[in-house]
Amino acid sequence: MVVAAADMEAEAYRGYCLQSVAAAYDVVLITGEEPSWEVPYLRDCVVVPDPADPVQLSAAGQALADRYDLAGVFTWTEWYLVPVARLARRLGLPTNATEVMQACRNKAVSRSLFAQHGVPSAASVTVRTEAEAEAAAERIGYPVVLKPAAHAASIGVIRADTPGQLTAAYAFAKKAAGLGQESTSVLVEEYLDGPEVSVECVTYRGKTTVVAVTRKTVSDPPYFEELAHVVDAADPLLDVVAPAACAAIRALGITDGVSHVEMRLVDGQPRLVEVNGRIAGDMIGHLVHLATGIDLPRAAADIACGRAPDLTPNRSSAAAIQLIYPDVSGTLRRVYFDGICPRWLERVHFQHQAGDPLLLPADGGTMFTARIGYLITTAPTADLARARAERAARRLHIDIAPLAGDASGTGGRAA
């Protein structure tokens, strides 16, 4: 019996995780909403108002432990990493130390540990006022990146190229930082100029296996929207990024679990952005499975139960995801895919429907308020998977009624 703590990112992005785990284990779920699509995969469920609250989570976990012989507990939700580690320890189940998960969640602590262990990262200063941010930016040198110390999904992350842009950038980052659980500070950091990748890793009893590398497409400055990802089982970057990813995981003290290690390649060399102590979002775990055959959700569940995961690849191909955004903020009038879906178009998903408001970061939104959906393609190589995704994106029809006063027109993008 395995306990999963999950939010309602819902079927669209985490359904594959629950489906995979339920194929091997009886699952009991702790969640913040009454389950719907999850029901066929569950043995039982406890609903609490806020699963991120350690008291509520602990009570729910203990109630389940009184009913069942629990083998493990884990989460794929960023906000629950620390309380789930506490719960696992209280129940006597395998887990990373709570302090390790706190270090993953607090980017300032992560930067400090990277520096102590010689992991190449970025210059970073914690600030609490705009004046401190200005001084830090002058010391680091423009352009700089401002971000919440403890958030996720690129929320509140923004680039400032000049002192004149810093006031608005600090306000943008500070607003998001105020919602942080492990810290409400803002970081001012060196801008790492180079392509962004993530490294998908599995650690079991202190030994880390690098499973795949994900090449990313991000939006133009000043925001860092993630627009596309591609995974190729034969990516030559694996050998380049693996040592830095493993070093970062060791520096943080991660001994067990699946990690999503983000970095940029500066002059061809990896520099760490952050380590997420859970399966990647944006369906990246599913891309890994399509490309390599390795099942990351199953691996995470196995490790949570103290079992060695099977990380043997059984295929070698590529998969890509295009994340669909509007060109402008406004109201979605309609969205649809035109034509017959070819076999290589693995899925098209729309998470918004006609009448829904869409708000881009430039207008105060986040990826959750802006993203319309995604499409996934497969191919023998990354280049072909990416080309197929672009071809499929051209068959998307998106009609937006812009915000009042915006004469930019209608439409959408799947970069």
C-alpha positions in Angstrom: 0.0 0.0 0.0 1.4 3.4 -1.0 0.2 6.8 0.0 0.2 9.6 -2.6 -0.2 13.2 -1.6 -1.4 15.2 -4.6 -3.1 18.4 -5.6 -5.6 18.7 -8.4 -3.1 19.6 -11.1 -5.5 17.0 -12.4 -5.7 14.3 -15.0 -4.1 16.4 -17.7 -0.7 16.6 -16.2 -0.5 14.0 -13.5 -3.0 11.3 -14.6 -0.2 9.2 -16.1 1.6 9.2 -12.7 -1.4 7.8 -10.8 -2.2 5.3 -13.5 1.4 4.0 -13.4 1.6 3.7 -9.7 -1.9 2.1 -9.4 -0.8 -0.6 -11.8 1.7 -1.9 -9.3 0.4 -0.8 -5.9 -2.8 -0.3 -3.9 -3.0 3.5 -3.6 -4.5 5.6 -0.9 -4.6 9.3 -1.7 -4.4 12.4 0.5 -5.8 15.4 -1.5 -7.4 18.8 -1.1 -10.5 18.0 -3.2 -13.0 15.2 -3.6 -11.5 12.8 -6.2 -13.2 12.4 -9.5 -11.1 10.9 -12.4 -8.8 9.4 -9.7 -11.4 7.1 -8.2 -10.7 4.0 -10.4 -7.1 4.0 -9.3 -7.7 4.4 -5.6 -8.2 2.0 -2.7 -9.1 4.8 -0.4 -8.8 8.6 0.0 -8.7 11.3 2.7 -9.7 14.8 1.8 -8.2 17.6 3.9 -8.6 21.4 3.4 -4.9 22.0 2.9 -2.5 19.0 2.3 0.4 21.4 2.6 -0.5 22.0 6.2 1.7 19.6 8.2 -0.9 19.1 11.0 -3.6 18.2 8.5 -1.4 16.0 6.5 -0.1 14.2 9.5 -3.6 13.5 10.8 -4.7 12.2 7.4 -1.6 10.0 7.2 -2.1 8.6 10.6 -5.7 7.8 9.9 -4.6 5.8 6.8 -1.9 4.1 8.8 -4.5 3.0 11.3 -6.5 1.4 8.5 -3.8 -0.1 6.3 -0.3 -1.6 6.3 1.4 1.3 4.5 4.6 0.6 2.6 5.5 4.1 1.4 4.4 7.7 1.0 5.4 10.2 -1.7 4.3 13.2 -3.7 4.8 14.6 -7.2 3.5 18.0 -6.0 6.1 20.7 -5.3 4.3 22.4 -2.5 4.0 19.1 -0.5 7.6 18.0 -0.5 8.5 19.1 3.0 5.3 18.0 4.8 5.3 14.6 3.0 8.9 14.0 4.2 7.8 14.8 7.7 4.8 12.5 7.4 7.0 9.6 6.1 9.4 10.0 8.9 6.6 10.1 11.5 5.2 6.8 10.0 8.6 5.2 9.9 8.7 4.9 6.1 11.6 5.6 3.7 12.2 9.2 3.0 14.8 11.9 2.5 15.4 14.0 5.6 13.1 16.9 6.0 16.0 19.3 5.9 16.9 18.0 2.5 13.5 18.7 1.1 13.6 22.2 2.7 16.9 22.8 0.9 15.3 21.8 -2.4 12.4 24.2 -1.8 14.5 27.1 -0.7 16.7 28.3 -3.6 18.9 30.4 -1.3 19.8 27.3 0.7 20.4 25.4 -2.5 22.8 28.0 -3.8 24.7 28.0 -0.6 25.1 24.2 -0.7 26.1 24.3 -4.3 28.9 26.8 -3.4 30.1 24.7 -0.5 30.4 21.6 -2.6 31.8 23.2 -5.7 28.8 22.7 -7.9 28.8 25.3 -10.8 25.8 27.6 -10.2 25.0 31.3 -10.4 25.9 34.3 -8.2 22.9 34.9 -5.9 21.9 37.4 -3.2 18.9 37.2 -0.9 17.1 40.6 -0.6 14.1 41.9 1.3 13.8 45.4 0.0 14.1 47.1 -3.4 17.2 49.0 -2.2 18.9 45.7 -1.3 17.9 44.4 -4.8 19.4 47.4 -6.5 22.6 47.0 -4.6 22.8 43.3 -5.3 22.2 43.9 -9.0 25.0 46.5 -9.2 27.4 44.0 -7.5 26.4 41.1 -9.8 26.1 43.1 -13.0 23.2 43.4 -15.4 21.3 41.5 -16.7 20.0 39.9 -13.5 17.2 37.5 -12.7 14.8 38.2 -9.8 12.8 35.3 -8.4 11.0 34.1 -5.2 13.3 32.0 -3.0 10.6 29.3 -2.6 8.2 29.0 -5.4 8.0 26.9 -8.6 6.7 26.8 -12.3 8.7 30.1 -13.1 6.1 32.0 -11.1 7.5 35.4 -10.2 10.7 34.9 -12.2 11.7 37.9 -14.3 14.8 39.4 -15.9 16.0 43.0 -15.5 18.4 44.3 -18.1 18.9 47.8 -16.7 18.5 49.7 -13.4 15.4 51.3 -14.9 13.7 47.9 -15.1 14.5 46.8 -11.6 11.7 48.5 -9.7 9.0 46.7 -11.7 10.9 43.5 -11.7 11.4 43.5 -7.9 7.6 44.2 -7.4 6.8 41.3 -9.7 9.1 38.8 -7.9 8.1 40.1 -4.4 4.4 39.6 -5.0 5.0 35.9 -5.8 7.5 35.5 -3.0 4.9 36.5 -0.5 3.1 33.3 -1.2 6.1 31.1 -0.4 6.0 28.6 2.4 9.7 27.9 3.1 10.7 31.5 2.5 9.2 34.9 1.4 12.5 36.4 0.3 13.5 37.4 -3.2 16.7 36.4 -4.9 18.7 38.6 -7.2 20.9 36.3 -9.4 23.4 36.3 -12.2 21.7 35.7 -15.6 23.0 32.5 -17.0 23.2 33.1 -20.8 22.7 29.8 -22.6 20.2 27.1 -23.6 18.2 25.6 -20.8 17.9 21.9 -20.1 16.7 19.7 -17.3 18.2 16.4 -16.2 15.8 13.6 -15.0 17.5 11.6 -12.3 16.7 8.7 -10.0 18.5 8.2 -6.7 18.3 5.0 -4.7 20.2 4.6 -1.4 22.6 7.3 -2.4 23.4 6.2 -5.9 22.1 8.4 -8.7 21.2 7.3 -12.2 20.7 9.9 -14.9 17.8 8.7 -17.0 17.3 11.5 -19.6 18.0 15.1 -20.5 15.2 17.4 -21.5 15.9 20.3 -23.9 13.7 23.3 -23.3 12.3 26.3 -25.2 11.5 29.3 -23.0 9.8 32.6 -23.8 11.6 35.8 -24.7 12.7 38.1 -21.8 11.7 39.3 -19.4 9.6 36.2 -18.4 10.6 32.6 -18.3 7.5 30.7 -19.6 8.4 27.2 -20.6 7.0 26.7 -24.1 8.3 23.3 -25.3 10.3 20.3 -24.2 11.9 17.4 -26.1 13.5 14.2 -24.8 15.8 12.0 -26.9 17.0 8.7 -25.5 20.2 9.1 -27.5 20.9 12.8 -26.6 24.7 13.4 -26.6 24.2 16.0 -23.9 23.7 13.2 -21.3 27.4 12.8 -20.8 27.9 16.5 -20.5 25.2 17.2 -17.9 25.2 14.0 -15.9 28.2 14.9 -13.6 26.8 18.3 -12.6 23.4 16.9 -12.0 24.8 14.1 -9.7 27.0 16.6 -7.9 24.0 18.9 -7.2 21.9 16.0 -5.8 24.8 15.0 -3.5 25.3 18.6 -2.4 21.7 18.8 -1.3 21.9 15.4 0.5 19.2 13.7 -1.6 19.5 9.9 -0.9 16.3 8.6 -2.5 13.7 9.6 -5.1 13.2 11.1 -8.5 14.7 14.6 -9.1 14.3 17.2 -11.9 17.5 19.1 -12.1 17.4 22.4 -14.1 20.5 24.0 -15.5 21.7 26.2 -18.3 24.7 25.6 -20.6 27.0 28.6 -20.5 29.7 28.4 -23.1 28.8 24.7 -23.4 29.3 24.0 -19.6 26.5 23.2 -17.2 25.5 25.8 -14.5 22.8 24.8 -12.0 19.5 26.7 -11.8 17.7 24.5 -9.2 16.9 20.9 -8.1 13.3 19.9 -7.8 12.9 16.9 -5.5 10.1 15.3 -7.5 9.0 14.2 -10.9 9.1 17.0 -13.5 5.9 18.7 -14.5 4.7 19.5 -18.0 4.4 15.8 -18.8 8.2 15.4 -19.0 8.0 12.1 -17.1 5.6 10.9 -19.8 8.1 12.1 -22.5 10.8 10.1 -20.8 8.6 7.0 -20.9 7.8 7.5 -24.6 11.5 8.0 -25.5 13.2 5.4 -23.2 10.5 3.1 -21.7 11.6 4.0 -18.2 8.7 4.6 -15.8 9.5 7.5 -13.5 6.3 7.4 -11.4 6.7 3.7 -10.8 10.4 4.3 -9.9 9.3 7.0 -7.4 6.8 4.6 -5.8 9.2 1.7 -5.6 11.8 3.9 -3.9 9.2 5.3 -1.4 8.5 1.7 -0.5 12.2 0.8 -0.1 12.5 -1.2 -3.3 15.1 -0.9 -6.0 13.6 0.7 -9.2 13.9 -0.8 -12.6 15.7 1.7 -14.7 16.4 -0.5 -17.7 15.5 1.4 -21.0 13.5 -0.7 -23.4 13.2 1.7 -26.3 15.3 4.4 -27.9 13.3 7.2 -29.6 12.2 10.8 -29.0 9.1 12.7 -27.8 8.2 16.4 -27.7 5.6 18.6 -26.1 4.4 21.9 -27.2 2.7 24.1 -24.6 -0.1 26.3 -26.1 -0.4 29.9 -25.0 -2.4 32.8 -26.4 -0.6 35.7 -28.1 -2.6 38.2 -25.9 -4.5 38.1 -22.6 -8.2 37.9 -23.0 -11.2 35.6 -23.2 -11.0 32.3 -25.1 -13.7 32.2 -27.7 -12.8 28.8 -29.1 -9.9 26.4 -29.7 -9.7 23.2 -31.8 -7.4 21.0 -33.7 -8.2 20.9 -37.5 -7.9 17.6 -39.3 -7.2 13.9 -38.6 -4.6 13.2 -36.0 -1.6 11.3 -37.4 -0.2 8.3 -35.5 2.8 10.3 -34.3 0.5 12.9 -32.6 0.3 11.1 -29.2 -2.2 13.5 -27.7 -3.7 17.0 -27.8 -5.2 18.4 -24.6 -7.0 21.6 -24.0 -7.3 22.7 -20.4 -9.4 25.8 -21.1 -12.7 26.1 -22.9 -14.7 28.8 -24.5 -15.5 31.6 -22.1 -12.4 31.1 -19.9 -10.2 34.1 -19.1 -6.5 33.8 -20.1 -4.0 36.1 -18.4 -0.3 36.2 -19.5 2.5 37.1 -17.0 2.8 40.5 -18.6 -0.7 41.2 -17.4 -0.2 39.8 -13.9 -0.9 36.1 -14.8 1.0 32.9 -14.5 1.3 29.7 -16.6 -1.8 28.5 -14.8 -3.9 31.4 -15.9 -2.4 31.6 -19.4 -1.8 28.2 -20.8 -4.5 26.8 -23.1 -3.1 23.2 -23.3 -0.5 21.1 -25.0 0.2 18.6 -27.7 2.7 15.7 -27.7 4.5 14.1 -30.6 6.8 11.1 -31.1 9.6 10.3 -33.6 12.8 8.4 -34.0 14.8 11.6 -33.3 14.5 14.8 -31.4 14.6 17.0 -34.5 11.8 15.1 -36.1 9.7 15.1 -33.0 10.1 18.8 -32.7 9.3 19.3 -36.4 6.2 17.2 -36.1 5.1 19.3 -33.1 5.5 22.5 -35.0 3.6 20.9 -37.9 0.7 19.9 -35.6 0.7 23.3 -33.9 0.0 24.9 -37.3 -3.3 23.0 -37.3 -4.5 24.5 -34.0 -7.2 27.2 -34.3 -7.3 29.6 -31.4 -9.7 32.6 -31.2 -9.1 35.1 -28.4 -11.1 38.2 -27.5 -8.4 40.5 -26.2 -8.6 42.5 -23.0 -10.3 45.8 -23.4 -8.0 48.4 -24.9 -5.7 45.7 -26.5 -5.8 46.0 -30.3 -3.3 43.2 -30.8 -5.8 40.9 -32.4 -6.7 37.3 -31.7 -4.8 34.0 -31.9 -2.4 31.8 -30.0 1.0 30.2 -30.1 2.5 26.8 -29.5 6.2 27.7 -29.7 
